[in-house]
Amino acid sequence: MATLSLCMIVKNEEAVLSRCLKSIKDAVDEIIIVDTGSSDATKEIAKKYTDLVYDFKWINNFSAARNFSFSKASKDYIIWLDADDVITKENKTKILDLKNNLSDEDIVMLKYNTAYDENGNAIFSYYRERIINRKSRLVWKGRVHEAIECTGKIIYSDISVNHHSVKTEYSTRNLDIYEQQIADGEPMQPRDTFYYGRELYYHRKYERAIKTLSEFLENKNGWIENNIEACKILSFCYSETNRTDNALKALFNSFAYDSPRAETCCQIGNLFIKQNKYENAIFWFELALTIPKQEAKGAFVDLDSYGYLPCIQLCVCYDKIKQHAKAEEYNLKAGAYRPSSEAYLQNLKYFESLHKNNITE
């Protein structure tokens, strides 16, 4: 059986650290916690689970901290988590099974779930390089939104890590780090430029985001999935600044990089709904329902876009053009994906009232 080190970097995580460590401790052979300057009880909590607690002076560089944590590992493989991550019992069992089968793999990709529906089911996920062969000596790169270059023997697992943040505000930390990198004159790699543009969008700096992401795409050095995501973010920026034509063009441009994704089709459909062009919207939502998920490509996957979202929006569109039977049909399909959805349940009442008043085709 392969052995497994857990490596974490933490700062002021007293609210969530114990939850994380309880969920994973029985699946790993070593726990390494690197603290980057906590002023709360984080270190005291960490010491309840391991003696391997280290201090690392924070230098606004996540890769430096993660590489330091990896340097302390002594087992065959390393798994990394953030303090607000959780491993379910089912996935802990899968990790234990995986340890029995690991041999010479360099990287094991695990699914990362980051958003959930009203019943706690994951609706947004993507794969991350989660378990690393220590002998492969792979390193983290990037001051923020750090990543390990995926090389060597790579396998994809059905194991999931669940992210459950308790923070209520999105801080400027990541944006500040990128702007310090620019001020320091350190070149931005294509991946850095993409994430910098995304941070600008998150902080509603739309014109700067448009400039940064446009330059990212013009340089033609980005990863396909980042290129597609950049087009989607550009569309959001244009939409927020009332440039619907540009928003649509940005989404159509994404088709130059790969086949259409359901997320993009739904975004196009929503733009047509805003313009009251319901027949146009119907085309794109119906197309979304025919597109398979491409999770293994590493894309950000909005699972609702492959079922629930196009169905609930098709319900709206068909209702707007007075095809109530078709609208009700799609509402029922939406309910099959998310039976506790507020929109689905409200629509049931709406269609019930139509039937009572004989307002149907």
Protein Blocks (a to p, Z undefined) as FASTA:
>chain_A
ZZdddddddehillmmmmmmmmmmmmpcbdcdddehiabfklmmmmmmocbdcddddehi
aklmmmmmmmmpcbfbdcdddfkbccdfklmmmmmmmmmmgckbcbdcddddfbdcfkop
afbdcdddfbccfklopacedjbhpacddehjddddfbdcddddfbfbdcfklmmmmmmm
mmnopacdfklmmmmmmmmmmnopaklmmmmmmmmmmnopacfklmmmmmmmmmmmmmmn
opaklmmmmmmmmmmmmccdfklmmmmmmmmmmnopaklmmmmmmmmmmpccdfknopac
dfklnmmmmmmmmmmmmmmnopaklmmmmmmmmmmmmmmbmklmmmmmmmmmmmmnopaZ
Z
